[in-house]
Amino acid sequence: MRLRTKGLWVIATPPVVVSLALGYYYGILDWQGQPVCHKQVTGALMAWMMDNGMKAESHIDSFPNAGGFSKNSLDLIANEMGGTMDWAKGCRYIAGLKEDDPGELILMYIDRPTRWTWHGAPPTIFKKKAWLVVTVGFSPSGEGELSERISTEEFKRRLIGTIDFVRTNARPNWQTVVAEHTKFLEALESVKQ
């Protein structure tokens, strides 16, 4: 190879490699909808319960419930999450549930489908979007931390079941819980149509 050809390769290769890397980072990886660490949320919930005189090992205590409102209830664990609630944007929380409730009930969910499974590894744009939920039993689906990825149909079925459970068991502020999450479901249905 002639010196001039080698020089062109030396000059052209770094920009091509950098362009490919940036293209992958910004074009192939999906940075939208990144969830917060569900293990950290679980720890914050347990710390809040202990701070409020509850025994986490009893498994009968209630999760935070501030008037039944999702955001206000999550605000109660702000101190355990570093004092800021930036992480809770896009998270919905179902107040009124207790540790010993059926494990498949939805405690928290991200308010839109996402490709993410957990907060550490960004997925590619080729991964199918699904709903990311944290259940009362904190049971992972196998690919995430303490969350499950479920289809829209499964999400709606389980969210309706959770709302009905809170209503049927007349949990504190159940009217607010039912109204807030039913409104979300109705908005989800109107977007689909």
Protein Blocks (a to p, Z undefined) as FASTA:
>chain_A
ZZklmmmmmmmmmmmmmmmmmmmmmmmpccehiacdfklmmmmmmmmmmmnopafklopa
ccddehhiaklmmmmmmmmnoopaklmgoiacdehiafklcfkbcfbdcfbdcfbfbfkb
ccdfkbccddddddfklpaehjamkbccddfklmmmmmmmmmmmmmmnopghklmmmmmm
mmmmmmmmmmmZZ
